[in-house]
Amino acid sequence: MTLVPGIPELTEYPIEFRAEPRQIPAGREITLEFRVLDPKTSQTVEHFEIIHEKLFHLFLVSQDLEYFAHLHPEIGPDGWFRLKTTLPKAGTYRLLADFDPTGGTPQLVAKTFSTAGYSQPLTASFPHLTPDLSIKQATNLQVELITVPLHPNADDKTMLFFRITPAEGLEPYLGVWGHLLAVSYDSIDTLHIHPFITGIGPPSPIPWATWAVPFKIFFPRGGTYKIWVQFERKGVLNTVSFTLPVQNSEIDPTRVTLDHVWVRVTNSSPLANTYTLYDNVCNRAMPDLTLEPDASAYISICSSEERNDGYGSLRSRLVEDGMWNECEQIRNGEACILH
C-alpha cells in the first residue's frame, strides 16, 4: 500500500451485489458478483489497495451460524468482483465484504440474502448458542482460547489469546498470523480483526511452545458470539470456532435502556430488490437487505420501551432510489411493507 500525506475523509462506499442464477439455489454452484461504487460519482471503482495480499476479502456466514467461509473474489476488466461457490443448504446468509478503495478508507460492508424458496421467519433460524470454549482440534493443530477478562464485557477491551499446539511450523496466512471473525447470535454485529503482532514467530525470548496469538477486540453489546479463527501451519489452513458469552456493561441509571421488537419486512415488488434500512429509534444504519419478489424476513429494531411491548420505527428505501419510506409505531411481530 502506498502511503500518501493527509487522512482521507471517512466515507462509505456502497456496493452492488448480484448472483447468477438470480434465484439463488442451495447445493449447486453459483456465481456471486460485487461492484464497488464511488459515493460521489456513482461510477464503478476500479482501483483498490491490497489488504493482506488480496484486493477483496469476503466472509460468508449462514444465519444459523453453522456455515463459515473466507473467500476472495477476483476483479474483472468490467470492475466487478466475482467468485464461484456453493451454498451448503437452504436458508438466509450474511455477506461481509472487506476492501479498501484507492484514495478512500477501508470498508466493511454487510449484505443479507436468502436462497430461492426459503420463507422461514428469520427469528426461527437464529441459533440457540451455548458457551463453548473447549480446546478445538483442527487439521494439523489444536487451539485453546483464553480470554482476559475471564468474563468479557461489552464496550470494554477484551484480549483473546489463542494457544496453538504444536506451534512449531506456524506460518502467516495472507500476511498475518491469523484471521478472526466474530458474529453476534442474531448476525447484526460482525467484527473482522487480526493479531496485533508483527515479525516472525513469538517475540523473543518467549518460546514457541508457550506462545499464544493475541487479538484485541471490543464487543459492541452483550450476548453470545460465534468466533471463527484461522491459522496456517506447514502450508495447511486450519479453521476452528468458539462460542463466547459477553456480558452487558454496567448500565448508567440515568440512561434509557432500549430493547427491541421483531418486524416482518416484505418486498411488495414483483422484482428482487435490495433495500437500505435505518432504525429511527436507535438512530443507526442497518445492513442492506436483499429480498426476492413477495419474500419476507424478520429483523430486529430498537423499541421505544424497555420491554418488547414498545414501538419501533423503521425507514427504508431502494438502494438505487433516494426516496425514503417510513414504518412508524410498529409493535413486536407486526409487518412493514417495503416499496
Secondary structure, DSSP 4 states (H G I P E B T S, - for coil): ----SS-----PPPEEEEEESSS--SSSEEEEEEEEB-TTT-PBP--B--BTTBSEEEEEEETTS--EEEE--EE-TTS-EEEEEE-SSSSEEEEEEEE-BTTS--EEEEEEEE-TT----GGGGS-----B---EE-SS-EEEEEEESSS-BTTSEEEEEEEEES-TTEE-BTTBS-EEEEEETTS--EEEE--S--SSSSPTT--GGG-EEEEEEE-SSSEEEEEEEEEEETTEEEEEEEEEEEBPPPPPTTSPPP-EEEEEEEE-SSS-EEEEEEETTTTEEEEEEEE-TT-EEEEEEE-SSSSTTS-EEEEEEETT----EEEEEEPTT-EEEE-
